[in-house]
């Protein structure tokens, strides 16, 4: 392993960069008594369901002894080493602390100033050299990560690039799906297949902003559901209050059978009378969910409508709404930041979205259009 201070680990989808870094943090904690490790991300809700969840799962899988302080989000070991989980949405949380190792997950989310402040905290020197690990997708040559760490070729930085070929544990179904979908767009292929730096342009949605939580006592709550198995099953909750739309990711997981999905919905949805809109290409799955007592409806309304027109008109409708997305909806942010229009070989923008990492984007469209446009009047198109 390199002795350099900064380790930048950039990789495409399925490259195992986060998994491997989590393993390395655990190994470091066990091999260096008394070491202090910080795992961080821009917001704690996103940190909790990524690095925090992953490291706890690995410790359980490996049957390694540890103690967890759930209040402080602190893991301690018998050798006095520790792994602390703190986010950067409240910088004072880490201002006064010192660490031997720091892992920044999804480093492109944070600012250059955040990075510089963390660098000042890397000075404990109990297991020299002090080191910082940054993991991210190479989503933008315009980001500070590329400009500061890659373009400047800093002497204290080593750069690792990985892609799905470096992960021998991926299923062939996942590989086929990744290659097929990413190949629709050159930049998406560079970023998510090859793990190389690209620039995502022509994004479809810019009408959104992050929020901490959904307001209490919303006027109405509905759900959008996109089915998957090899791909993710995606469930979005949309709450309305004072004509504002608040989105929260509820489920985003692959390999879920419909029977398991019904069990999960029983825990995830408090009020089964709330309207849910699902992809109508799976009528049997919709019927089974309905039979379990959920108020689910197919999103498709008119089978004689052109699908492409329906999708585009649905997108146009969603773009008329300002969306507030909870900060723990990490996969919504990932999808919405790569959901873009297709381009032809001459870089002309086409009136068709790229079908890649769009499960929650579809679920949002299903719910908003089916409930608020089609329910209220115009029924001349459908979404698919």
Buried (B, 14 or more C-beta within 10 A) or exposed (E): EEEBBBBBBBBBBBBBBBBBBBBBBBEBBBEBEBBBBBBBBBBBBBBBBBBBEBBBEBBEEEEEEBEEEEEEBBBBBEEEBBBBBBBBBEEEBBEEEBBBBBBBBBBBBBEEEBBEBBBEBBEBEBBEEBBBBBBBBBBBEEBBBBEBBBEEEBEEBBBBBBBBBBBEEBEEEBBEBBEEBBEBBEBBBBBBBBBBBBBBEBEBBEEBEBBEEBBEEBEEBBBBBBBBEEBBBBBBBBBBBEEBBBBBBBBBBBEBEBEEBBEBBEEEBEEBEBBBBBBBEBEEBBEBBBEBEBBBBBBBBEEEBEEEBBBBBBBEBBEEBEBBBBBBBBBBBBBBBBBBBBBEEEEEEEEEBBBBBBBBBBBBBBBBBBBBBBEEEEEEBBBB
